[in-house]
Amino acid sequence: MKGNGKPMVVRNLSYRYSDGTSALEDVSFEITDGDSVALVGPNGAGKSTLLLHLNGILSKQDGSIEILGMPLERKNVGSIRKRVGLVFQDPEDQLFMSTVFDDIAFGPINMGLPEEQVRERVRWALTEVGLNGYEDRCPHHLSLGEKKKVSVATVLSMGPEVILLDEPTSNLDPLARRRMIEMLKGLRATKLIASHDIEMLLGICDRAILLDNGRVVADGKTADVLTDPELLREHGLEVPMLVKLFGSDALDVIREDF
Amino acid sequence: MSHFDIDEYAYLESPFHSFDPRAKFVSILVLMFSVVLLNDIRILAVGLLLAVALVLVSRIPLLFVIGRLKWVALFVLAVVVVLPFSVSGTALFSVGVLTFTKEGLLQALVISLKAFSVVLLIFPMLATMKFVNFIKALEKLHMPNRLVQMITLTYRYIFVLLNEIQRTLRSIESRGYGRRTSILGLKNLGNAIGMLLVRSYERGGRIFDAMVSRGYNGTMETLREFEINSKDWAKAASIVAVAVLLHVAAFTSSIYVGGT
């Protein structure tokens, strides 16, 4: 791993939309190899905007981003995208091909891999998300939970070292959510997960970054940041009921539960 | 929500279902052109019978086929009603100032035979494979990749958009503005369509981002999955042979009869 074990280093990143609204202001953080990091914040805090930066879709206006030891610049963007996977919130956006197979194969084919390797990667990615046998299914006919898992598989097949996930559990029914969480926990890559699902984040992530109004408000252990009722309320969030009842003891319960 | 299932009859078993999609598409296309280019009404009748035979071989339920033919019939009916009166030639009878001519009637018949034959041939061609395989066949036949991408994305998102417009209309309705035919109703419909355009535009942007983030560079490729075997070649060759024979027959009959 390049980049001194720090696959992601963001310094003083700022971004304004074309209408002048500031979306990110002076955002700085680092992510260590193998970390699972939670990205939280109220609606409109800039979470999705930040994720789009880390994959090179939005280009930085100010500050610097270093991914896997490479500065995020035009000439690197291709190789960075191969190694940093972004899973969009709405699977209808993520899954644009007509079959599950073609969708998962899309990335590896674009990477120029030979046919046999592409097939192998599709097989592996489907096993990883627990959806073997779904190759010929049409994304339109899948349940939301399945769509979201296939979305993750489309990124896994590219073999990324870092996975960015935007709201992986939103809108899922409780059982589908649980399965998604179990699956995410099993993924070996470095993860950055943007979500409002604090309980899930407590279960999966070691570290949390709290974003509000485009600024990093807190950055620390999930056990500290995501169990602080005052802090969370101040920024439009809420600690889970279990934490309200049992304080930090709830953490063990949540971690064991998933 | 249930939609018309485009792949409804793609899972039956027939010589057409097992036919390689590329060979099937090309050979039947040749047959279609052959029929369209015929002008001999007797040979066209043979062509129509052939088309019916191919539909029967493909095992696609006739009721389904007839249901689709209704729409073609509507179009053809207009031709049949207008042509005999508008083409000049030997008068068969007159209605007021309008003259019903033999030549007009023949032309109308020729057009109807062609229309029905070609539409019938679409069934063994397209309804016997999954639409996805049809797109792949086009891709493997080297159709311009932009067009392949457009068809792929249209097929993927048409139902998503249908869902979206249905939701918008439902939400308008639930607030008491039904789809009534009034200025207000039309205004609401207009707004719904406008909203759909805006949403589609935004969705398009997000899809593009998703494609780019997975290495999209302008072309959309899938892996080869078809294998053409000797049976496919035989089927394709027979269909093309029939297409050629129709024209040979038309040519010889025109010599013997002295041209029609």
HADDOCK unambig.tbl for C-alpha pairs under 7 A between the chains (distance, minus, plus):
assign (segid A and resid 55 and name CA) (segid B and resid 213 and name CA) 6.68 0.50 0.50
assign (segid A and resid 57 and name CA) (segid B and resid 209 and name CA) 6.63 0.50 0.50
assign (segid A and resid 57 and name CA) (segid B and resid 213 and name CA) 6.90 0.50 0.50
assign (segid A and resid 78 and name CA) (segid B and resid 215 and name CA) 6.88 0.50 0.50
assign (segid A and resid 81 and name CA) (segid B and resid 213 and name CA) 5.92 0.50 0.50
assign (segid A and resid 81 and name CA) (segid B and resid 214 and name CA) 6.67 0.50 0.50
assign (segid A and resid 81 and name CA) (segid B and resid 215 and name CA) 6.77 0.50 0.50
assign (segid A and resid 86 and name CA) (segid B and resid 213 and name CA) 6.86 0.50 0.50
assign (segid A and resid 93 and name CA) (segid B and resid 203 and name CA) 6.87 0.50 0.50
assign (segid A and resid 93 and name CA) (segid B and resid 206 and name CA) 6.08 0.50 0.50
assign (segid A and resid 93 and name CA) (segid B and resid 207 and name CA) 4.75 0.50 0.50
assign (segid A and resid 93 and name CA) (segid B and resid 210 and name CA) 6.74 0.50 0.50
assign (segid A and resid 94 and name CA) (segid B and resid 207 and name CA) 6.42 0.50 0.50
assign (segid A and resid 94 and name CA) (segid B and resid 210 and name CA) 5.55 0.50 0.50
assign (segid A and resid 96 and name CA) (segid B and resid 153 and name CA) 6.56 0.50 0.50
assign (segid A and resid 96 and name CA) (segid B and resid 156 and name CA) 6.42 0.50 0.50
assign (segid A and resid 97 and name CA) (segid B and resid 152 and name CA) 6.70 0.50 0.50
assign (segid A and resid 97 and name CA) (segid B and resid 153 and name CA) 6.99 0.50 0.50
assign (segid A and resid 97 and name CA) (segid B and resid 156 and name CA) 6.61 0.50 0.50
assign (segid A and resid 98 and name CA) (segid B and resid 132 and name CA) 6.35 0.50 0.50
assign (segid A and resid 98 and name CA) (segid B and resid 152 and name CA) 6.57 0.50 0.50
assign (segid A and resid 98 and name CA) (segid B and resid 156 and name CA) 5.75 0.50 0.50
assign (segid A and resid 102 and name CA) (segid B and resid 222 and name CA) 6.01 0.50 0.50
assign (segid A and resid 107 and name CA) (segid B and resid 214 and name CA) 4.95 0.50 0.50
assign (segid A and resid 107 and name CA) (segid B and resid 215 and name CA) 6.05 0.50 0.50
assign (segid A and resid 110 and name CA) (segid B and resid 215 and name CA) 5.56 0.50 0.50
assign (segid A and resid 110 and name CA) (segid B and resid 216 and name CA) 6.44 0.50 0.50
assign (segid A and resid 111 and name CA) (segid B and resid 215 and name CA) 6.87 0.50 0.50
